[in-house]
């Protein structure tokens, strides 16, 4: 692009960032067009003249990308880039710039919000109060089941990256004993890790913070759920598909574990109304939140700011790549 040409920037799914988030405009000559959301069949019409596409979750596959003749860069308002055909981009020298490391506080905090809600049965008690149980119990309190403290419990963490380490730190603050699970089927990873099967069988709280890869898909299924402690809870704020959701539904209905809380579902999200996770919403020991663990306003603003910084770096000849 010559100095007198203007970049055309198209944001395909602005609604994936909260309206309170400020998305400043880049400091170079450009046109800016944004859409709340874009269906796959709308990409060509909307991005045909774009030189820079901003995207979060809209699929951008080779068959579409090859019909965007002016495309020079894709800026992703997320860490994950699995919705983009990165092989095509690499072959055609189109950099894909994502944003990593922005969720190191928000996801661990959301994780512990879910852990505390399950261990203290907050959903069940809230629903019971709304149904009039407190007024009808005849005394100052009533009991639905055991309320468990975190202090002294074993925290099994699957994923030893930035988020997993932050979860461990918060757990230590509660007096928990965090352990990092070795990768399933892998031995000899060193002293940081506790064998996968041992964590499955001994942890009071199991929390997932690992990527979805072929070797991690259905990492926890019926065989693992049956070996978990009856009082254990399972939390997934990482990726849908790490847990076999149909097996989880069976385990919760059978009382094999004490509870589960998920912020993600097996793609595509949102889950269908007849999906296993949606079928568990009648249970007081199951919580499903709509993929918002990452979404504190602080984290979203950091994400937005760094996205624009990536675009400015590209325009200045300092390409940032995923």
C-alpha positions in Angstrom: 0.0 0.0 0.0 1.4 3.4 -1.0 1.6 6.3 1.4 -1.4 8.1 -0.3 -3.7 5.1 0.0 -6.1 4.6 2.8 -6.7 1.4 4.7 -10.2 0.0 4.8 -10.9 -1.6 8.2 -13.9 -3.8 8.7 -14.9 -5.2 12.1 -17.1 -8.2 11.5 -18.5 -8.9 15.0 -18.2 -5.8 17.2 -20.9 -7.2 19.5 -18.4 -9.7 20.9 -17.0 -6.8 22.9 -19.3 -5.2 25.5 -20.8 -1.8 24.5 -18.9 -0.2 27.5 -15.6 -1.0 25.9 -13.9 1.9 24.1 -12.5 0.9 20.8 -10.3 3.8 19.7 -9.5 4.3 16.0 -6.0 3.7 14.7 -3.8 6.7 14.3 -3.4 6.5 10.5 -5.6 7.3 7.5 -8.3 4.7 7.2 -12.0 4.1 6.8 -13.8 2.2 9.5 -16.9 0.0 9.2 -18.2 -2.3 11.9 -21.1 -4.8 12.2 -22.6 -6.2 15.4 -22.3 -9.7 14.0 -21.7 -11.3 10.7 -23.0 -14.6 9.3 -20.5 -16.7 7.3 -22.4 -16.0 4.1 -22.2 -12.3 4.7 -18.4 -12.1 4.9 -17.7 -11.6 1.2 -20.2 -8.7 0.8 -18.9 -6.9 3.9 -15.2 -7.5 3.7 -14.6 -7.6 -0.1 -12.8 -4.2 -0.1 -11.2 -4.5 3.3 -7.4 -4.3 3.7 -7.7 -5.1 7.5 -10.4 -7.3 9.0 -11.0 -7.3 12.7 -12.6 -10.6 13.8 -13.4 -12.6 16.9 -15.4 -15.7 16.0 -16.6 -15.4 12.4 -15.2 -18.3 10.4 -12.6 -17.2 7.8 -11.7 -20.2 5.7 -9.7 -20.4 2.5 -12.7 -20.4 0.2 -13.7 -17.0 1.6 -10.3 -15.5 2.1 -9.2 -16.1 -1.5 -12.1 -13.9 -2.6 -10.9 -10.9 -0.6 -8.4 -9.4 -3.0 -7.3 -6.4 -0.9 -6.9 -8.2 2.4 -3.5 -7.5 4.0 -4.1 -8.3 7.7 -6.5 -10.0 10.1 -6.6 -8.7 13.7 -8.2 -11.1 16.2 -9.9 -9.8 19.3 -9.2 -13.0 21.1 -6.3 -15.4 21.9 -7.8 -18.3 19.9 -7.4 -18.2 16.1 -9.0 -21.6 15.2 -11.8 -19.8 13.3 -9.2 -18.6 10.7 -7.4 -20.6 8.0 -3.9 -19.7 9.2 -2.3 -22.0 6.6 -3.9 -19.9 3.8 -2.9 -16.7 5.5 0.7 -17.8 5.9 0.9 -18.9 2.2 -0.4 -15.6 1.1 1.6 -13.4 3.5 -1.5 -12.2 5.4 -0.5 -11.8 9.0 -2.9 -12.9 11.7 -2.5 -10.9 15.0 -4.2 -12.2 18.1 -4.0 -11.0 21.7 -2.6 -13.3 24.4 -2.3 -12.9 28.1 -5.1 -10.4 28.7 -7.3 -12.8 30.8 -4.8 -13.7 33.5 -7.0 -12.2 36.2 -10.5 -12.4 35.0 -10.6 -16.1 34.2 -9.1 -17.2 37.6 -11.6 -15.0 39.4 -14.5 -16.4 37.5 -13.2 -19.9 38.2 -13.3 -19.3 41.9 -16.7 -17.6 41.7 -17.9 -21.0 40.3 -16.0 -23.0 42.8 -17.4 -21.1 45.7 -20.9 -21.2 44.4 -20.7 -25.0 44.1 -18.9 -25.7 47.4 -21.4 -23.5 49.3 -24.4 -24.6 47.2 -25.3 -21.0 46.5 -27.6 -21.8 43.5 -29.6 -24.3 45.5 -30.0 -22.0 48.5 -30.9 -19.0 46.3 -33.6 -21.0 44.5 -34.9 -22.5 47.8 -35.3 -19.0 49.3 -37.1 -17.8 46.2 -39.5 -20.8 46.6 -40.3 -19.8 50.2 -38.3 -22.5 52.0 -36.8 -20.0 54.5 -40.2 -18.7 55.6 -41.7 -22.2 55.9 -38.8 -23.9 57.7 -39.8 -22.9 61.2 -36.3 -21.8 62.4 -33.6 -19.3 61.6 -32.0 -21.4 58.9 -32.4 -24.6 56.9 -30.1 -27.1 55.2 -30.0 -28.5 51.7 -26.8 -30.5 52.0 -23.2 -30.1 53.2 -21.6 -26.8 52.7 -17.9 -27.4 52.1 -15.0 -25.1 53.0 -12.0 -24.6 50.6 -9.3 -24.6 53.2 -7.5 -27.9 53.4 -9.0 -29.3 50.1 -6.9 -30.5 47.1 -7.1 -28.3 44.0 -6.4 -30.3 40.8 -5.4 -28.0 38.0 -5.2 -29.2 34.4 -3.1 -26.6 32.5 0.0 -25.1 33.9 0.1 -21.8 31.9 -0.5 -18.3 33.1 -4.1 -18.9 34.0 -3.5 -22.2 35.7 -0.7 -20.6 37.8 -3.0 -17.7 38.8 -5.6 -20.3 39.9 -3.1 -22.0 42.0 -2.1 -18.7 43.7 -5.7 -17.9 44.5 -6.2 -21.5 45.8 -3.2 -21.1 48.1 -4.8 -17.9 49.5 -7.8 -20.0 50.4 -5.6 -22.5 52.1 -6.1 -25.1 49.4 -3.3 -27.5 48.2 -2.9 -27.0 44.4 -1.4 -29.7 42.2 -0.8 -29.6 38.5 -2.0 -32.7 36.6 0.5 -34.3 34.2 -0.8 -34.5 30.6 -3.0 -37.5 30.1 -0.9 -40.5 29.1 2.4 -38.7 29.5 5.0 -39.6 32.1 8.3 -38.1 33.2 7.3 -34.4 32.9 9.1 -33.4 36.1 8.4 -32.4 39.7 5.9 -29.7 38.8 3.4 -32.4 37.8 1.3 -34.9 39.7 0.2 -38.0 37.7 -3.0 -37.4 35.8 -4.8 -40.4 37.3 -3.8 -39.4 40.8 -5.2 -35.9 40.4 -8.5 -37.4 39.0 -8.8 -39.7 41.9 -7.7 -37.5 44.8 -8.7 -33.8 44.0 -11.6 -32.2 45.7 -11.8 -29.5 43.1 -10.8 -30.1 39.5 -10.4 -27.1 37.2 -9.5 -27.1 33.5 -7.2 -24.5 31.9 -5.8 -26.2 28.9 -6.3 -25.9 25.1 -8.5 -28.1 23.1 -6.3 -30.3 21.0 -6.7 -33.7 19.5 -5.0 -35.2 22.6 -7.2 -33.2 25.0 -10.6 -33.7 23.4 -12.8 -35.7 25.8 -9.9 -35.7 28.2 -12.4 -36.3 31.0 -15.1 -38.8 30.2 -17.0 -41.5 32.0 -13.8 -43.5 33.0 -12.5 -40.4 34.7 -15.8 -39.3 36.2 -16.3 -42.7 37.8 -12.9 -42.4 39.5 -13.4 -38.9 40.9 -14.2 -38.5 44.6 -18.0 -38.5 45.2 -17.6 -35.1 46.9 -15.5 -33.6 44.1 -16.6 -30.8 41.7 -15.5 -30.1 38.1 -15.0 -26.7 36.7 -14.3 -25.9 33.0 -13.5 -22.3 32.0 -11.1 -23.4 29.2 -12.6 -24.9 26.1 -15.7 -26.9 25.3 -14.9 -30.4 24.2 -12.4 -31.1 27.0 -15.1 -33.0 28.8 -17.5 -35.5 27.3 -20.7 -33.6 28.0 -23.1 -36.6 27.7 -20.9 -38.5 30.2 -20.9 -35.5 32.5 -24.7 -35.4 32.4 -24.9 -39.1 33.3 -22.4 -38.6 36.2 -24.3 -35.7 37.7 -27.7 -37.5 37.4 -26.2 -40.6 39.0 -24.5 -38.6 41.8 -21.0 -39.7 40.9 -19.6 -36.2 41.6 -20.9 -33.4 43.8 -21.3 -30.8 41.1 -20.0 -29.1 37.9 -19.7 -25.6 36.5 -19.0 -24.7 32.9 -18.4 -21.4 31.2 -17.9 -23.1 27.8 -19.7 -25.7 25.6 -18.6 -28.0 22.8 -18.7 -25.8 19.7 -20.7 -24.3 18.1 -21.6 -22.0 20.9 -24.2 -21.2 22.1 -25.2 -24.8 22.7 -28.4 -26.2 21.2 -31.5 -26.3 23.4 -31.3 -30.1 23.5 -27.5 -30.3 24.3 -26.3 -32.2 27.4 -25.3 -29.1 29.2 -28.6 -27.3 28.7 -30.4 -30.4 29.9 -28.7 -30.0 33.3 -29.9 -26.6 34.1 -32.6 -28.0 36.4 -30.0 -29.3 38.8 -28.9 -27.1 41.7 -25.4 -28.5 41.5 -24.7 -27.5 37.9 -23.9 -24.0 36.7 -23.6 -22.8 33.1 -22.4 -19.3 32.3 -22.3 -18.0 28.7 -18.5 -18.0 27.9 -17.9 -14.8 29.9 -15.0 -15.8 32.2 -12.7 -13.7 30.0 -15.0 -10.8 29.9 -14.3 -8.4 32.8 -14.4 -4.8 31.6 -10.7 -4.5 32.5 -9.8 -7.5 30.4 -12.0 -6.4 27.5 -10.5 -2.9 27.4 -7.0 -4.4 27.4 -8.0 -6.7 24.6 -9.4 -3.8 22.6 -6.4 -1.6 23.2 -3.9 -4.3 22.2 -5.9 -5.1 19.0 -5.6 -1.5 17.8 -1.9 -1.6 18.8 -1.4 -4.7 16.7 -3.1 -2.9 13.7 -0.9 0.2 14.1 2.2 -2.0 14.4 1.3 -3.7 11.1 0.6 -0.4 9.3 3.9 0.9 10.5 5.7 -2.2 9.2 6.1 -3.9 12.5 4.0 -7.0 11.9 2.5 -8.7 14.9 1.7 -12.3 14.2 -0.3 -15.0 16.2 
